[in-house]
Amino acid sequence: MTYSREIFDTAFGIIDERRRKAEKVSQRHTEEIYREIPEIEEISRKLTSCSIGAARAVLKGANAKEEIERLSEISLDLQKRQTELLAKNGYPADYMEPVYTCTLCHDTGFVEKDSKTVYCDCLLKLLIECSCEQINKLSPLSLSTFDTFSLDYYPYDSNQDGVSPYSRMSKILNFCINYAKSFNGEGKSILMRGATGLGKTHLSLAIANEVLKRGYYAVYISAPSILSKLESLHFNYDNREEEQLIQTLTDCDLLIIDDLGTEFLTPFSKSTIYNIFNNRLLKRKPMIINTNLTVRELQDVYSQRFVSRVIGECDRLDFIGKDIRAIKA
C-alpha cells in the first residue's frame, strides 16, 4: 500500500476527530448521569478500585486467582446495579459508553489480526477516499446532475442515418440514470463516444455525483492531464507519488477517463492506459471512458487488440446531435 504522508495525515486526522467526538459525547453523558444519579458516580469509583485491586493481585502472585475471582464478582454486582439504576431513570445501559464510528478499531485505525497489529478496514477506505478527493481537486469541472441535463438541445428530426437525436439521447439519459441507481462497485463499464459538446462529460459526471452520494469513491480524470502528470512523475523518478496515483486510479470504485485519444501519445502513455484498464478489469471495477474519436480512429491511436477489448467490456453509448456549447453561445 503506497500513499503519501499527506494522505496518511489527512486520513488519521479524520479518524482522530471521530474518536475525540465520540469520547467528548461520552464524557458529557457521564457528567449528566453523575448529576442525575449520584449513586452511579460512587459505583464508577468502586469499579475502578476493583480493576486496580485485580492488577495488584496479579503482580503479587500469591492467591491471585482467588482475589481476582472475588473482585470479579463484586464488579459484576456493581455493573448490574448500575444498569438497573440507568434503566430506572430512563437511560440505556450503554449511555455513558463512547459510540465510535468503527466498532472494530474504536476509531484508532488499527486492529489485531493473527497476533499482528494491522490497518483497520475503515482506515483503508479513508485512504482511498482522501486520495480520490485529492485527484478530483485537480479537475476544473464541478459535478453535474441529471436534472440539469436538458434534452431540448437535441432535434426530433432524424439525421442522415434515420435516427432522431432526441430519441437516441433520451435512451442514453435513461440508461445513465439506471446505471447510477444500480451501481454497486462492480459490473460493466461504459464507452461514451461522439463529437465534442454532445453531453458525454455532463452525463458521466452526473453518474459520478449519484455514485458519490451513495458512498462509493469516484474519480474523474482527463486523459491528457493525468497521463502528462504520470509521465512527469515517472521520468522524475518520483516513484512513491506515481505508485499512489496509479493505485488510486486502479482501486477507486468508479474511474471516469475523459477525452481518451487526445493525449500526447508515447509508449509510456499507451502502456499506462492499458495497464490501468486491465488492472481494473481484473478487479471487476467499472470505468466510464469518453472519447471524441471513432472506433477506427481509436484503433489507429492505440491498437485493434486494445480497442476490441474495450468494446467487449463496455456498454457503448453513441452520442449524436449538434454541439450544445455552440448552440448556447
Beta strands, then each sheet from edge to edge (+ up, - down):
strand 1: 110-113
strand 2: 116-119
strand 3: 189-193
strand 4: 218-222
strand 5: 254-258
strand 6: 287-291
strand 7: 314-318
sheet 1: 1+ 2-
sheet 2: 4+ 5+ 6+ 3+ 7+
end
